[in-house]
Amino acid sequence: MDFALSDEEIMIRDAARRIAAERLAPAAEQLDRGEGREALVANLGLLAENGFAALNVKAEYGGSEAGTVAFALAIEELGHACASTAVSTSVTNMVGEVIQAVGSPAQKSAYLPRLADGTYKAGSFCLTESGAGSDPARMKTRARRQGNGWRLDGEKLYISSAEYAGLFVVWAVTDPEARAGKGISCFLVEAGTPGLVIGKAEKKMGQHGSPTNVVHLDDCRIPAENIMGAENDGFRVAVAELAGGRIGVAALSLGIARAAMDAAKAYVKERKQFGQAIAEMQGPQWMIADREVDLEASRLLILNAAARKDRGEPFAKEASMAKLFASEAAHRCTDTAIQLFGGAGYCADYPVERYARDARITRIYEGTSEIQRLIIARETLKAVA
């Protein structure tokens, strides 16, 4: 098996690494304090200018057409510098991919170029509700035909980038009589549409730079042509796109984990105890060795899932495996980094406590670790005769 990256993938990874180091990393601490939103939005614009807002969108719609492996490499590099910027970029790419997958030619032409070039600062994925998180098929948001269009009513929770997103992909029930998951449709709603109201921002444990909001749909009226894909077929679309999104979360997790261990490895080579550097002691060496295995295993699982997607092969199980392992590895890596820093790691003077807070949500969003285990088991048992 050839694990070598293509020249284009290396170029994209290196460009992401450069932008992350020059622009994202210097802003990360300020964003963690809840400040510097202008810098975040500016950096999202810069990423769009460099092709990172639509990495797997076709060139005819303004995308980079670089593929999923390139997407995973880029999100890892962005996550290494700033998890908040990386998650916004990842979700925007998800929005672009779902439009490309099931949108009409008119929808693709109208919306994809504006995502790709940064006209829309971000895209938002509106699926989760208070009673429909791990079980989105139970959503209550309704879409009713109203004259020559649709009327949306409901409430979506934990919507990333909602405060500055230019475009929302919204799932709503169109046939309440259908069994769960079979009467749901998918809609495109632009920011500023009357009835689309961005609610309060959540006070979160981490990823403070990435706003997470309630999105209210109160008599929100959109044209008939804003339904995306076939009516009542939206849940299938959501499930397919969540699988791709899990590759992004896995890559983000790896970026955070790598940042934590990079900081820890540098610290233990400088910090001395008992007359020697901590790095010379067997205990810390074994801790670092275990985490290095976590990083490499995460990377291989992510690249395998991404490569399968690029080849057009089934990848849902592999994406769940990558997301499960990488997100839990990020927990282990950030926890180990704090331990290696000792008391200093618990203080905000060093970034490792931020990495631990930023990493925690990766085991929850885009499907909890428990949901990933269900998917992996289901797909594994399906293959048994």
N, C-alpha and C positions, 0 to 999 in steps of 0.2 A: 504494500500500500504506500502510495506517495503522499507524504505529509508536507511537501514543499509548497509554499505559497507562490502564486503567480506574481509577475512583476507589478501588475496593477494592484493586487491586494497588498503588496508590500508598500507601494506608493501611497495608497489610501491609509494604511496603518500609520505610516511615518508622518503623513500630513496631519492626521488626527492627534498624534503624539505631540507634534510641534505646536499646534493650536492649543492643545490642552495645557502644555507647559507654559506657553507664553501668555495666554489669556484666561484660561479657566482656573488654573491652580491659584494665581494671585487673588482671585475674587472669592474663592471657596470659603475662607474663614469669615469674611464679611457677610456672605449669604447665610452662613450658619447662624449669624447673629440676627437674622431677619432683616438685613439691610442690603442695599446694592441691587435692587431689582432691575434698575436701568441697565446695569452692567450685564446681568443675566440675559435680558432681552437683546442687548447689543451683541452678545456672544452667540446667541441663537441665530441672529441675522448673519453674523460672520460664518457660522457653520453652514448655513444655507447657501451663502455665496460660494462656498468651497465644495458644494455638492453633498453635504451630509444630511440634509433634510429629506432626501428621497433616494436613498442608496440603491434600492431595489426596484425603482420605478423606471420605465422605459425612457430612453433618450427623447423620443418623439413628444413626450409630455414634460420635458425639462429635467427628467431624472438622471441619475448617474449610471443606472443600469449596471451596477458593480456586483450585485449578487449578495447572498446572505452571509457568506464567509467574510466578505469585506465589511458588511454591516456589523457582524459580531466583533471583528477586530477593532473597528472604529469605536463602538460603544465601550469596549474594554478600556481603550485609551482615555476616552472622555471620563469614564467612571473612576479611573485611577486619579484623575485630577479633581473632579467635582461631580458627585453623584447626582446632584440636583439638575445640572445641565444635561447629564447623560440620560436621565429618565425622561426628560422633556423631549430630547432628540429621538429616543427610542419610540415613544408613543407617537410622535409626529410621523415617523417612518411607518408605524403600524397603520395609521390613518391612510397614508398614501397607498399602502399595499392593499387595503380592503377596497378602496375606490378602484384601483387598477384591476382587482380580481373580479368584482361584481358590478362595477359602475357601468352605465351606458356610455357609448362614445361621446355624447354631449357632456355628461358629467365628468368624464376623464379630461376632456379638453378644457372644461371650465374651471375645474378645481385643482387638478394635479400641478399645473405650472405654478399656481399661486402658493402651493405648499412647497414646491421645489425651490423657488427663488426667494422665499422668505417674505412674500407679500402677506401671507398668513404667518405670524410669528411662531405659531405652533398649531397642532391639531389635537383634539381631545376625543377620547373614546368613552362614550357614555353608556355603560352597561349596568354597573352595580347599583343596587337599591338597598334600603334598610332590611328588607326581608328577602333579598335575592343577591347574596354575595357569592358563596361557593355554589349556590343553586340558582343561577341566573334565569333558568327557565320559569321561575316563579315570579318574575317581575310583574309589577302592577301598572306601570306607565302605559297609558292608552293612546292609540292613534285612531281617530275617527274621520271618516270622509266628511268634508265640509265644503259644499259647493264644488268649485273646481280646485280642490286641494285637500289638505289634511290638517286636522287640529290635534296637537299633542298636549297631553296633560299628565303630569306626574313629577317625580323627584328622583334625581340620580345623586349618588353619594361618592365621595372620595375621587373626584374627577381631577386628574393631573392637568396642570397648565391651563385650567379653565379661565383664570383671570386675564390671560393675554392670548388665548387661542383665537384663531380666526375662523375655524371650522370645527363643527362637532358632528361626529357620527353617533346617532342616537338610536337605540333599540326600544321598540314599543310593541305592545300587544295590539294586533289588528283583528284577531278572531278569538274573543274570550271564550267561545264554546269549544275550541280545539283543546286537545290534551296538552299538558305542559310541554312547552318547547316547540309546538307545531303551529302556533298562531301568532308568531312574532315576526315583525318586519324591521327593516333597517332604513334609516332616513338621514339625509344631509341637512344640517341646519347651520347657517352662517351666523357668526357673532353679530349682535345688533338686531337680530330678528325680534320683533315685538313678542313678548311672552317668554322669551329665553332670558332668565334672570340668574346671574351668578350670585350665589349666597355666600355665607361666611366662610372664611378660610379656617381649616382645622388647625388647632395647636398641636403640633406633632412632636414626637420624640426626636426625629432626625429628618434629614433631607429638607431642611427649613427653607432653602432657596426655591424649592419647587412647590408652588402653591397647590393645595389640594382642597377643593371646594364642593359644596352642595350646588347642584345645578337644578333650578326650578323650571318646569315647563308648565306655564299657566296660560291656557288658551293660546298656545303658540301655533300660529298658522303658517303653513309652508305650501308651495305649489305642488300640484299632483306629481310633477316630474322629479320631485326631490326624494321619492322613494327609491331605494337602491337595491337592485336585484329583484327577484320575484316576490310578490306579496306572500306573506306567511312563511317565507323561507329564511328569515333573518337569523334564527338561532343557529342554524347550520353554518352560516357565514361567521357568526361570532366565535363558535367553537374552533373553526379553522384558523381564524386570525389570532386567537389566544395561543394556539400552538406556536405560531411564529413569534409572537410577543414573548414567549417564555425563553426563546433563544436570546432575545435582548436583555431580559432580566438576568439570565445566567451570565452573560458577558459583563453586565454592570456589576454583578456580584464578584466576578473574578477581578475586575478593575479595582474595586474597593479592597478586596482581600490582598491583592498584590501591593497596593499602596501601604496597607498596614504592615505587611511583612517587610517591605523595603525600608520603612521607617525603623522597625524593630531591629533589623539586621545592622543598619548603620549605628543605632544606639548601642547595641551590645558590643560592638567593636571599639567604642570609645569609653564606655562606662567601666570603671574598675572597682572590684570588690576583692577583699582578701589578697591584695597585691597583684591581681591579674585582671585582664579584660574579661568581662562576662562571656564573651564569645569563645574563650579558651576553655570554658567549663563544659563537662560532658552533659549535664542536665539541660542547659539552654541549647546546646548543639542538637540534642535529640528532639527538643521542641521544634526547632527550626527545620530539622529534617522531616518531621511529620507534616508540617505545614507546607513544605516544598512539594511533597507528594500530593497534598490537597490541591495545590495550584496547578500542577501538571495534569492531574486527573481531570480537573475541571476544564482545563483548556482543551484536552482531547475530546471530552464528551461534547463540549460546545461546538468544536469544529466538525465533529462527526455529524451532529444534528444539522448544522448549517450546510454542510456539503450534500447531505441527503436531500435537503430542501432544494438546493440549487440543481440537483440532478433530476428533480421531479419525482423522487421516491417518497414513500410514506415516511413521515418523520415525527409524528405526534409522540410516540413512545420515547424516541431519542431526545426530543425537546424537553419532555417532562423529566427524563433522567438527568439531563444537563442542568435544568433549572433546580431540581431537588438537590443534587450533589453540590453544585456551585454555591447556592444560597446558604446551605448548611456549612459548607467549607468556609464561606466568608465569616460566618459566626465563629468558627473555630480559630480562624486566622486573626480576626480582630481581638478576640479574647486572649489569644496567646501573645499578641503584640502588647496589650495592656500589661499582661503578667511580666513580660520581659522588661518593660519600662519600670515595673515596680510602682511605687507610689506616684511617680511622675506621670505614669500612664493614665491615672485617674483624674489628672488635672487638665484643665483646658489650655494650659501653656503648650501642650503637645497635641498633634492632630489625631492620635490614635483613639482617644475617647470619641471624637466625632465620627471616625470610621466605624466604630462599633455601633453607634446610634444610627448611622446611615445604612448600615448593613442589615439591621434588624428587620426592616420592612420587606426585604427581598424574600423572606420565607413566608410572606403573606400575600402580596399582590401578584396579579396574573395567576392566581391559583395557589392556595396554601401548600405547604409540604405534604399535608395529609391528602389533599386532592391529587397531588402529583403521584403519590403512592397508589391511590385508587386507579389512576389512569395507567400507570406502569403495570400493575397487576392485571387489570382488565385486558390490556393489549397482549400481555404475556400469555395469559390463559386462553385467549382467543386463538392463539397459534397452536394450542395443544389439541391434537385430534381426539 
